[in-house]
Amino acid sequence: MTRGEEIGAAWSARVIVSAEHMEVFERAFENVAGVVSLYEWDESKKPILWAVEGMFDAAPPRDELTGRIALAAGALGIAAPELVIAKVPAKDWLTETIASFPPLRAGRYYIHGDHIKGPFPVGAVRLTINAATAFGSGQHASTMGCLLALDGVFRSRPPVRSRGVVGLDMGCGTGILGMAAAKTRCLRVLCADIDPEAVRVTRYNAAKNRLSALIPAVMSDGCGDRAIRRHAPYQFITANILARPLNRMAADLSGLLAPGGHVILAGFVRRDEAMVLSAYRRQGLRLVRRIRLAPWTTLVLRK
């Protein structure tokens, strides 16, 4: 589905979940739905309930979605939420989704879609990122936390410029964190993701923001790609993923970090904070900052 394309018969598929689980269920819709959105469903409930909704230009594949949702629920150890599929009035859903994203300010960073024509904040590091099939528009609290953390790292101990790659964005999604870092100080940042769609979107966004020369992007399952090892050690690493994958990658990510370098960890909720922090402390890293945007946590550690 492309921007501006009118859909004759639009469909939605939706599950209602708690805020701490919504990112996991969002991934169940990835590469299946044309657009995936998250929004508060019932803030009167404690914890607050959120809708995870995918939009389709034809009847959604119920069996496939049901299976994906069951797997996500099984990984969390909870009952699978009800999948509700409905036909909705025909609209240009991608254009509406793009237009629904307001500009975002996070520290020095200003993130906006094509529909924002200015005026723009003077002195801001500005990136253009539209709604996409990969995760990371900046609107999610975990991405916001990473942007704030990057801003703080670059102010307190800015990476040294080099002709080589100095940063790694592991699980890059749209490439937003890698591009933010690259544009701040004209640094080369390697972006890596297990999802080929994320790599494609990252390359597209890098070109759109005139950062292609600074943003190499590779597909990698964890830290296994040779390009990741070849460019190490890194002065900073961002990893906005999930708690358990971050735990499994603690030794690898710590090993890729240069002495004095920073790693920014996000994508998990407060109840998993101690588990993630312990895994990286065992690798000799020291906590230097914690950002909490309920219910999400971002940790900044230094080697």
Protein Blocks (a to p, Z undefined) as FASTA:
>chain_A
ZZhiacfbdcdddddddfklmmmmmmmmgokbmbdcdddfblmbccdddddddddfbdcd
fklmmmmmmmmmmmnopacddddddddddddfklmmmmmpccddehjbccddfklgbjcd
ehiacddddddfbecehlamklmmmmmmmmmmmmmmgcdddfbdfbdcehklnommmmmm
mmmnopacddddfblklmmmmmmmmmmnopmmmmccdddehjlbfklmmmpccfbdcddd
bfklmmmmmmmmmmmpcghiacddehiafklmmmmmmmmmmnopacfbdcdddfbdcddd
dZZ
